Amino acid sequence: MGFMEAVMTGLAPDGGLLIPESVPSIAGRIDDFKDLSFVNLAKQVLPFYIADISSEKISQLVDSAYSSFDYPEIVSLVPVDDVHILELFHGPTLAFKDIALQLLGRVFEYILNDRKGYLNLLAATSGDTGSAAIAGVKGLSNIDIFVMYPKGRISKLQELQMTTVTEPNVHCLAVEGSFDDCQNIMKNLFGDLDFKEQYHLGAVNSVNWARVLAQVVYYGFASLQGQNKAPRSFVIPTGNFGNIFAGFLAKQMGFPIDKLIISTNENDILARFFNTGQYSRGAVHFTSSPAMDIQVPSNFERFLYYSMDGDTKRLRAFIGEFMQSGMAIMDDYQSKDILATSIEDRETFSTINRIYAKNGYIADPHTAVGLAAAEQFKMIGNKICLATAHPSKFPEVVDKAIGRKTATHKRLIGLENLKSRTVTIKAKERVVADYIRKFGHQ
Ligand SMILES: *Cc1c(COP(=O)(O)O)cnc(C)c1O
């Protein structure tokens, strides 16, 4: 499958996830890459994986995607204590998801113009994916986007970031159910291959390969900054395993990366796996880092493929067993690349408080989950913690942790005064399918 087809397909027809046929090597290119800006590095790295769009066109798409950011360097490395914080939240919706979704929107547009086609994008969001995906495609003439979110379970600001968008190709669906219900509906509709084909269904969740690919760039970029030649380790607040999987690829490509440290909140399935080899589902905990309230990380099987040396039979059996019984075991599992821990919610609060008191730095709750993990892995030097959201997106938590009103951002001020548009629906596949039939592009 070529890159363009992979982007359009989203989930593979058999329900699996797509990975590159081989991981390209940047061996011998580090000296060329190390002085490049983030944007120029993206123009170099993406063509390694994209054979069916010209480098010139890729450059144009990259320029266009990142012109929407508030910060000219796009990402920034801020020294705080003994770590560097890699701020990835300077895009239109103030979460790291903008980095991939601003680009993905442009890629969809380019492919559709080329083919004179259209797409109905269907997304499930626990908060940040929805607004970032909407910001990536609003107003495009050959795309409609349908975003399902659990009614009453996302923050007010996150909801307003979606529902105050006025472009008519944006459809917000408040589902009477949980995030899991939304994700289930999505999975089932993608599994209905006739429906998927007839309504040209497309995916913007991180199952879409282009999301992961776009994220490889900032790992490469951050790993090459600074005078110190020692490889960098990354601490990654983790939910669906999309972000860290991009880091894993960057390391495989040859960027100077040492360890990748997973930090989960109380939804600790990954922390348990990397420490015991046991992959077992638990009940969802609702925490102050809601974008990571995930029990079954959708990208994990991409990583397992590599840890099982490409043994797809074994992988299929492992995932099959997990789906059936809620548990699968890899005996004696030990990763040389990945370390993992989980952080309790009260530690997230105390970390926000501690980092602010000591350094004056305001971390969002997801970033704080990472910073708390960095504290646990003191013995690993040269750490970069990913900051995945701007603190102003989570004022309830951040202000409470710090003890006064702190975080605001101009992109969020006044949202509550705008007209808000959403439709409440039952958590039923049929209802969502009918909605797409009625209001989707065709
Ligand atoms: C989506 C999200 C995460 C989790 O990223 P994954 O790729 O799902 O592991 C962490 N923090 C924030 C703020 C997010 O929006």
The ligand as a Tripos MOL2 file, in Angstrom:
@<TRIPOS>MOLECULE
LIG
   15    15     1     0     0
SMALL
NO_CHARGES

@<TRIPOS>ATOM
      1 C1         -3.7840   12.3450   23.4570 C.3       1 LIG1
      2 C2         -3.0650   12.9030   24.6160 C.ar      1 LIG1
      3 C3         -2.1060   12.1470   25.3330 C.ar      1 LIG1
      4 C4         -1.8370   10.6930   25.0490 C.3       1 LIG1
      5 O1         -1.1620   10.4780   23.8320 O.3       1 LIG1
      6 P1         -1.1500    9.0190   23.1660 P.3       1 LIG1
      7 O2         -0.5490    9.2030   21.8320 O.co2     1 LIG1
      8 O3         -2.5990    8.6120   23.0930 O.co2     1 LIG1
      9 O4         -0.3670    8.1240   24.0520 O.co2     1 LIG1
     10 C5         -1.4050   12.7790   26.3450 C.ar      1 LIG1
     11 N1         -1.6490   14.0810   26.6660 N.ar      1 LIG1
     12 C6         -2.5620   14.8180   26.0190 C.ar      1 LIG1
     13 C7         -2.7840   16.2250   26.4430 C.3       1 LIG1
     14 C8         -3.3090   14.2660   24.9610 C.ar      1 LIG1
     15 O5         -4.2150   15.0220   24.3360 O.3       1 LIG1
@<TRIPOS>BOND
     1     1     2 1
     2     2     3 ar
     3     2    14 ar
     4     3     4 1
     5     3    10 ar
     6     4     5 1
     7     5     6 1
     8     6     7 2
     9     6     8 1
    10     6     9 1
    11    10    11 ar
    12    11    12 ar
    13    12    13 1
    14    12    14 ar
    15    14    15 1
@<TRIPOS>SUBSTRUCTURE
     1 LIG1         1 GROUP 0 **** ****
